[in-house]
């Protein structure tokens, strides 16, 4: 059985590293893009990315997002999203959000629970005279069948400009991709002179086949399919693998130094070619369960030493009280 890194996760990480989330459909230049990927013997993956974004200042804004995803039950996934978006909202929207009652808002959102994502994006749903339809974003067929089991807004605060929020979503029918949970993603965007500095970090589990970790990257991702115009220049990608890892299908141009594969370029065509050629690349290596953290072992040793010392002191004291006076 081949294990594919979920396309949705790959797209999410690439969007985070390229800063497309702040483009707003306009022209965006991504400079000094650095993506660092590390696969560990304990079947975990860490992705870190940073970039300098250049574009219209109206399309770049302060941003802080944190996503945590975990398994829930046999076929559900719990998503917790919180953060702040410092974007100027349309006139009247800030006042509307300020006056919202979370209890009433969640009661309204609960009317969409039980519907699939495909239904919400295609036909939408309605409560009374209010109709909700999610934007069509071309989800894979497996994701379109996922069911919105629960949605709850836990916090909503108007910042003027922007909002701060906390959201809980539980999706059912998650048959594929659960082997990558738990997953966490942090995304930060800070305004700088003429642009913004973007950084992202993601951590997630990797699938195993027996005692081996096996990952295969998907293909088909194309920046040209995204809204707006995105250009990438001065980029680098580094991939650190455990000792003895088997690599298949890695594109030409990577340099390998002590198990760290690096690729760099300076134009959009080369970056797009790299994304395309990475499809089908696979990695496989021996799984090694993570051992107890060093600090935990050190703490345990200290506790044992204290217990041993305390026990010796108590026994020695009892021995003194039991012996006749003047004896040892």
N, C-alpha and C positions, 0 to 999 in steps of 0.2 A: 504493500500500500504506500503510495507516495504522499508525503506531507507537504502541503503548500502553505507558505505564509499567507494569511488572509489578504486578498487584494485591498479590502477596505482598510486594513491596518497599514499596509504599505503606502497607500495613497495618503492616509492621515499623517504618517511620518514624513513623507516627502513634501506634503503641503506645509507641515510645520517647519521643516528645514528650509524650504524655499520662500516662506513668508507669504504665500498666496492668500492666506486668510485675510490679510490686510489690504489686498489690492482693490477690493470693491469693484472688480470688473474693469479697471482702468489699466493703463500701461504701468508696468512695474519692473524695475531693474534690481536684480539680486547680485550683490558683489561679495567677494571674500566668503563664499559659502564653504563651510567646513562640516563634514558629517563623519562622526566617529562611531563605529559599531564594534561591540565586543561580545563574543559568544563564550560562555563559561562552561567548564566541565559539569557544573551542577544544573545544566539545562536552563539557563537564564540568558537573556539578551538585553544589553544596554545600548541605547542609541542616543547620542548627544549631537546637537547641531547648533550652529550659529551663523549669522549672516548680517550683512548691512543692506538695508532696503532703501532704494531711491525711487521716488515717484511723486505724484501730486500730494501735497500735505493733507488735502481733504480726504485722501484715501488711506492715510496712515494714522493710527491712534494708539494710545496706551492700552495694553491688553495683558491680563493675567488669567490664565486658565489652568485648572487642575482636574484631570479625569482619572477616576479609579474604577476598574471593572473587575468583578469577581463572579465566580460561579454561584448559582442559587438554585438548589434543588437538582433534579436530574437533567433538566434541559432548559434552564433559565439562566440569565445573566443579569446581574445588578450593576447599574452604571450610576456613579455619583459624580456629578459635575458641579464645580463651583468656580467663581472667579469674578472678575470685573472687566467691563468694556468701557473705555473712555471716549465713546463716539457721541457726537452731537445728535440727539434724537429730533425727529420732526416736531414742529410746533404743536403743543397740546399733548404730546405723548408722555412727556415727563410728568405733567400734572395728572394725567390719567393713571400712570403707574403708581404715583404717590398715593392716590386715593383707593387703590385696589385692596380688597380684603383677601388675605391668603386663603382663608377658609372657603369663601365663595369661589375664588379662582380655582382651587383644587377640586371643588365640587363640579365646576364646569368641565375641567380637564378630565375628570373621571368618566365622563360620558363617552370618551373615545377609547377607554380601556376595553380590551377584547377584540379590537380591530387589528388587522395585519398592517405592516408598513406599506405594503403595496396598495391596500385600500385607502389609506390615508393620503398617499401621494397621487393615486389615480383619481378616485371618486371623491376623496375627502370624507368628512363626516359632518353632521350638523346637530345642533341642539336648539330647538325653537327656530328663531330666525338667524342664528349665528352659524356660520359655516366655516369649517377649518379644512385647509388643504395644504399638505406639506409640499415644498418644492420638489420637482422631479429631478433627481440627481443620478439616475442611471444605476441603481443598486443591483448587485448580482441577484439572480433568481432566488438563491437560498435566503438572502436577507429580506427580500420582499415578502416572504412567507412568515417572517418572525411576527409574533403577536405582542402588542403593547399591553402587558399585564398590569402595569402600575406606572403612574406618573404623578409626581408630587413636587410642587415648588416649596422649598423649605425656607428660603429667604429671598427677598426682593427689596432692594434699597436703591433709591434714585440718588445719583452722585452729582448730577448737574455739572459737567455733562457726563452722560453714561449711566450705567447701572451696575450694581453688585448683586450677585444672585447665587443660589444654591439649589440644585435640582436632583431629584432621584428618579431614575427610570428603571423598570424591570421588564426585560424582554423575554418572551417565551418562544419555544420552538427553535432554540439555538442548538442545532445539531452539529455544526462544524465550527471549528475555531476555539472550542472550549479548552483545548490543550494549551492554548496560549495564555490562559488566565492563571493567576491574577495578573492584571496589567495596570500600569500607571503611566500617565503622561502629564508633563508640565510644560506650559508654553507661556513665554513672556515676551512682550514687545514694548520697548521704551523709545520715546521720541528722541531724535538726535538732530543736529543741524542738517537741514535738507533731506532728512529721511528718518529711519528708525533702525534700532538694533534689535534683532530677534534672536532668541535662544530657546531651545527645546530639549527635553530629556524624556526618554521613554524607557520603561523596563517591563519585560514580560517573559513568561515561561516559553520553553521550546518543546516541541513534541518528541516523544521517544518511541523507538521500536525495539522492544526488549531492553538490552543494556546499551543501546546506542542512541545518540541524539541525531535526528535526521530532519533537515530543513531544505525545502526547495523554493526558490523565489519565483513569483508569478511574472508573467510578461504582459504586454498589452497596455502599459501605462504610457500616456502621451501628454506632455504639457500643452500641446496645441488644442487638446480637448477642453481645457479650462477656459472660463470666461475671461475676457480681457487679453492683453498682450503681456507675456512674461519673458524676460531675457535673463540669462544666467551667465556670469563671467567670473573668472578667477575662482574655481571651485576645487575642492579636494575631498576624496573619500578614503577613509582608512578602515580596514577590517581586520580585527584581531581574533585569531582562532586558537583553540587549545592545542597543545602539543600532540602531534600525530593525527591531526584532522585530515580527512580526505576531501579534496575539492574537485568538482567536476563542472565544466562549462563556464569557467570564469573568463570574461572577455580579455582579449589581448590589450596590453598597455599597463597592466598591474605589475607593480614591483613587489617582490616578496623579501622581507628581511626578518628573520627569526619568527616566522609565523604571523607577521603583520603585513597585510597586503594593502598597498596604497595606489591611488590613481588620482591624477590631477590634470586640469585643463584650463583653458582661458577663453572658451567661446560657447555659445548656445548650441551649436550643431554637435559639438563633441559631447556636451552634457546630455542632450537628447539621445544621442547614439548610445551612451553608456546606460541610460535607463532602459532602452530597448534591448540591448545585448545582455543585460543582467538577467532577463527572463530565462528561466530554465537552469540557472546556476544552482548547484546543490552542495550542501556541506554535510559531512557525517563524521562523528567521532565518538569515542568511548564515554559513556555516562559515568560520572563520579559523584556520588551524593555529597553535598556540602557537609563538612564536619562542624563541630561546635565552634562558635567564635572564640578567638584567642582570649578576649577579655572575659568571656564566660568561664573558660578554663582557669584563667588566673584568679578570678573571684572565687571559684570553687576551691582552688588550692589554698587560698588565704583562709576561707571558712573552715576547711578541714584542719589547717594548722592551728587556728584558734580553738577549735573543738578539742583537738588533741592536747594542746597546752592547758586548756581549762580542765579537762578530765584529769590530766596528770596532777595539776595543782590541787584539785578536790581530793583525789585519792591520797596524795601525800599529806594533806591536812588531816584527813580521817585517820591515816596511819599514826600521825603524831598524837592524836587524841586517844587512840586505843592503846598506845604503848605506855608503860609505867613512867612516872616522872623521872627524868634523868636518863632514860633509855632512848635509843634511836632504832 
